Amino acid sequence: MARRSYTVGIVGLGFGRAHIPAFQANGCQVIAVCQRDRAAAQTVATRYQVPQVFERWEEMIERARPEIVVVATPPVLHQAIATAAFAAGAHVLCEKPFAMSVAEGRAIVEAASRAGRIGMTSFNWRFISAMQRFNAIAAESVGRPFHVDGHWQGGRSADPSTPATWRLDRAMAGHGAMGDAGVHLIDLVRWNFGEFTRVCAQAGIANPSRPVLGGDKPTDAEDFCAVLGELASGAQVTLRVSRAARGRNEHGLDAYGAAGAVMYRVDRAQPRWYRGELSVASGGGSFERVKVPAGLPRSAGEGDAMEVVGKTTIAPLVKRLLGAIRKGEPASPSFEDGLRSQAVLDAVLESETRGGWVSVAT
C-alpha cells in the first residue's frame, strides 16, 4: 500500500525555500508558502507549483490548514508560530536556533506535548553522509573522548557593503554567528559525545557601524566567536565560528580520545560536497580516509545551491520526520535537542556579555 502524502505549509522563504524540494522529494504536497513580501513569495510558489501564497502566517495556518508547518522565520517568531500551528493540529519542523531563549524553548516543547503533535528541530547537518558514518563509529573509534574541536567558517558578513539582514539584529535573531552556524556544531558535539556542562566564550562584530535591517541602531549580533567548553564526560571542547571568514565555506569536527581519533570535513566549494569527508586514526597510526557513499539519488545534486542543500541535507531529515509522524514516535533531532542546544547558546551569550565560565542549564 502506498504511503499517504502529507500537506505542508512553509513560513519564511529565505532558508525556508530549501525545505520545498526536500518535502517534495519525500512525496509531500507543499500547499502553501508565507512571506511578508508577497511578490517574492509568489515567485517562489510559481517556481515550485505551490498553489497558495500568504503574507501573514496566521492566515496561512487558518486557511490552508497544512498538516505540517515549517517555521523558517527569524527566531523571534518561532514560539508564536509553532504554538499556533500545534493549536491547529499541525506537526512542526522548526529551524534553528530553536527559540530566543530556553524559557521560550520550553514553552514550545510544552505546546507540542499539549497538542499531542510531533515536533522536530531542523539540525539538517546531521545528515551529511560522512557525519552519519562519524556518528556510527565515534564511540568505538574514539573511545573515552579527551578533546573535541569544531569549526564553521563562512564569509557572509565580511564585506561591509553587503546588505543588512535580520541576522545582524539580536532582537530578531537572538544570536549572531552562533545561532547561524555554531548551534549546528553544538548539536553535532552533543549528538556524538554528550551534554555540555559549562562554556566560556569571546566574540566580535566584523562591521560594528553597519546598521541593522530597517533601523538606525548598529549591528549587535556577533560575527565570530570562540568557545571553550566542557562535557559531562570531562572532555574538553573548542569551537571556532565565523561568518566573516573571507574565502571560506566549510566546517569540520575532530575528536581525539583513548582509542583513536576521527576527523570530519565538509567543504562546500568542492563538487559533491554533501558527501563530506571522514578520516580515522587508530592507536598510534596516522589518519586514513574512510570511504563514504553518498546514499542519495543522482538528482539530489541538481539545481541551485539552496535546492542542493534541501535535497541533500533536509530531505533525509524530512524522511525521519514523516516516519515519526506515521508511527506516532518522537522525531530525532527532537525539540528536546533544540532546547538543550538553546541552553548552550544562552550560556555562550551570557559568557560573551559578562566574561568567564558559565554553567549550562539542565
Secondary structure as UniProt FT lines:
FT   STRAND          7..11
FT   HELIX           15..18
FT   HELIX           19..25
FT   TURN            26..27
FT   STRAND          29..34
FT   HELIX           38..48
FT   STRAND          52..54
FT   HELIX           57..64
FT   STRAND          68..71
FT   HELIX           75..77
FT   HELIX           78..87
FT   TURN            88..89
FT   STRAND          91..94
FT   HELIX           102..115
FT   STRAND          119..121
FT   HELIX           124..127
FT   HELIX           129..142
FT   STRAND          145..154
FT   TURN            156..158
FT   TURN            160..161
FT   HELIX           166..168
FT   HELIX           170..173
FT   HELIX           178..182
FT   HELIX           183..193
FT   STRAND          196..204
FT   TURN            208..209
FT   TURN            213..214
FT   STRAND          224..231
FT   TURN            232..233
FT   STRAND          236..242
FT   TURN            246..247
FT   STRAND          249..257
FT   STRAND          260..267
FT   TURN            268..269
FT   TURN            271..272
FT   HELIX           273..275
FT   STRAND          277..282
FT   TURN            283..284
FT   STRAND          288..290
FT   HELIX           298..301
FT   HELIX           305..309
FT   HELIX           310..314
FT   HELIX           315..327
FT   HELIX           335..354
FT   STRAND          358..359
//
